[in-house]
Amino acid sequence: MSAKSPTRSCRPFTAFAALAASLALGACGNTLDRLKNVGAEPKLSEITNPTQNPNYRPVSLPMPKADTDYRAANSLWRAGSRAFFKDQRAGVTGDILTVVIDISDKAQLSNTSARSRASTENSAINGLLGFEANLNKLLPNQVDNANVLGLDGSTSNNGAGTIDRKEAIQLKVAALVTQVLPNGNLVIQGHQEVRVNYEVRDLQITGIVRREDIASTNTISYEKIAEARIAYGGRGTITDVQQPRYGNQIIDILYPF
């Protein structure tokens, strides 16, 4: 029998060492970046064209057939217009509209379950081909044929769970129209950053809206945005304290118990 190749036996250790080294280098780079910014306020992101982002993808959805826009001769009004001279609402790529976010969600859930089971079973040997009298010779202790086997079992499970969640967000953010779909719906994207002392609050919103849902004040409520993606968070000294260290996060992921 040939001996195991030392290269094969070392492969798992080598892979683990490479993974640990990559994690350490990533953490070291993040630590160095944070050390360079000690005593400095968090930097705000630059204003960029969202369509130039490498992760940007145009939205493609099923579209209905285009309807022919009929306009009467000598008519002073345009279809869908809310103003005498011009519709002031956002309607083309590059226009801006205000998104009103007023989220007040509350959820309460309480569940309790209980289950129990008990069972008892007794067995006797009245006849075993005449060998029942010789069981004392086979077993060390005296055998009672009337009570050869006895089983008792019980199971009890209790469970309880409670969820009490409350969220409240009231914000307004200006969003940019990045795309007009064939049916006239608008793809919007908004990004707002506010820095207070050493903490940056970051608000992002994307989604699809109908021009008909945009109010005459060029505002729209968040519940009228389809495929809405709203992110509200922050970064800075307070956020760093609230977040667990990367070592604790790795342990929480890898620790099986």
N, C-alpha and C positions, 0 to 999 in steps of 0.2 A: 504493500500500500504506500503510495507516495505521500509525502508530507504536504500540508497546505501551503500554498504560496503566501509569503509574508506580505506581498503587495495587495492581495485580496483582503486579507484580514485587517489591513490598515486603511482600506478605503472608507469605511464608515467613520473612523476617527478623523481621516483627512477631510471628509465632507463637513463633519461637525466643526472642525477647526476653521475651515474656510468660511462657514456660516458665521461663527463667532467673530472671526476677524472682520468680515464685512459689516456686521452689526457694530462692532467696536469703532471701525473707521467712520461709519455714518454718524454714530453718537459723538465721536470726537470732532467731526466737522461741525455738527450742530453746536457743540459746546464752544468751539473756537469762535463761531459766528456770534454766539451770545456774549462771549468774553469781550469781543471787539466793540460791542454795543453797550457795555456797562456804563451807566451814567448818562446815556443818550436816550432821547425819546424815540419810540418806535417810528420808523419811516412809513410814510404813506405810499400807496401804490401809484405808479404813473398812469395817467390817462392814455389809454390805448384803444385802437380800433378793435372791438370784440370779434369782428369777422376775421381778423388776422391772428387770432389765438390758435395755436396748433390743435387744441381740443375742440375748436368750434366746428359744428356740423350743421348745415342747413336743414331745416325741418321739412320732412316730406310726409304728407298725410293724404288719405283718400279724399278726392275733391269731387263735388257734384258738377254736372254739366253747366257750362257758362250760359247765363240768361242774357238775352239781347236787351240792352238798355234803350227803352223807348222814350223819346223826348218829343213833346208836342211843339209844333212850329210857334215861334214868337213867345215861348214860355220864359218867364223871368226866374223860375226856380229850377235848381238842379236836383237830380234824384239824391235823396239822403241828406240834403242841405238843411241846417238848422239856423242859418243866418241869411239875411237878404242878399248880401253881396258874396260872402265866402264862408265856408264851413271852417271854423277855427279848431276843430278837433284834429288829433293826429291821424294821418291817413297814408303817408308814404314813408319810405325808408329815410331815416334820419330825423323824423319828427320826434317830439318829446311829449309824454303825457305823465300825469301824476298818479301813482298807485297809492291808495289808502289802505293801510293794513290795520285792522282792528280785530285781533284774535282774542277771544275770551272763552277758553275751553275748560271744562271741568268734568272729570270722570271719577266715579266711585264704584267699586266692585268688591264684593265680599262673598266668599265661598267657604262652606264648611262641609266636610264629608266624614263619615264614620262607617266602618265595616268590621264585623266580628264573625267568627265561625269557630265552633267546637265540635269535635268528633271523638267517639269512643268505640273500640272494637275489641272483642274478646273471642278467642278460639280455643276449642278443646279437642283432644284426640280420644275418641271412643274405641277406635280399632285401627291398627296399622299392620295388617297381615300377621298379627300375633307378636309383633316386635315391640308393642307399646310397653310391655312389662320389663323389657331390657333397656329402656331409656336411662335408668339409673346407672347402668354400667357404662354407658357412653358419655354421660354428662357428669361433672364433678359433684353437683348438688342433687338433692332429691327432687324428682320431677313429679308435679301434680298434673296428671293427664287431663283433669277437668279444667285446668287453667294454664294451658301451655303457652299461649300467646296473648298478650294484652297491649293494645295501642291506644294512646291518648294524644290528642292534638288540639291546639287552639291557635287561632290567628286573630289579631286585632290591629286595625289600621285607622289612624286619625289624621286628618289633614285640614288645614285652614289657610286661607290666603286672602289678603286685603290689598286693594289698590286705591289710592287716594291721590289724584293728580289734578293740578290746577295750573293753567298757563294763561298769561295775559300779556299781549304785545299791542301797543298802539304807536304806529309809525306812519310816516309819509315819505315816499321816495320817488324821484323822477326817473322814469325809464325811457330808454331809447328804442325806437322801432328799427329792428335790424333786418326784417324781411317781411314782404307782403306775399301771402299765399295766393294761389290762383283764384280762390273763392272770395278773396278780399279780407280774410282774417289777418291780423297783425301778430308777428312774433316780436316780443319785447324783451329787453334785458336791461336791468338797472343795477347799479353798484354804488354804494355810498359808504364812505369812511369818515368817522368822526373821532378826533383825538382829544382826550381830556387828560391833561397832565401826562402820565406815562402809560396810558391805556388807550388802545384804539378799538373802537366799536365798528364792526364790519357788517353791512347789510347787503344781501344780494337777492335778486328776484328775477326769474325768467318765466315765460309762459306764452300762451296764445290768447288773444282777445278778439272780440267782434267789434267792429266800429260802431255798431248799433248800441252796444253796451257802454260806450264812452259818453259820459255826461257832457252837457253843453259847456261846463266849466273845464273840459279837457281832463277830467279825473275819472278813475275807475276803481271800484272796490275789489279787494283781493279775491272774494268768493266768486267773481265773474271771470276769473282767469283760468283757462283750461291748461292742464299739464303744468300747474304752478309749482315752482321750486323756490322756496323761501328759506334763506339761511341767515341767521342772526347770531353773531358771536363776537369774539374779540381776541386781541392778543396784546401782550404787555406784561407788566410785573404782576398784576393781580391774577391774570389768567395763568401765569406760570406757577403761582403758588397753589391755585386750585387744581392744577393737573398733577396726577401722580408721576413720579420719575419714570424714565424709560425702562430702567431695570425692573421696577415693579410691574410695568405693563407686560414685559416679556415673561416674567414669572407667572403672571395671571394667565397668559396664553398657553404656556408650556406645562404648567404644574397640573398633573392629572387628578389630584385629590382636593 
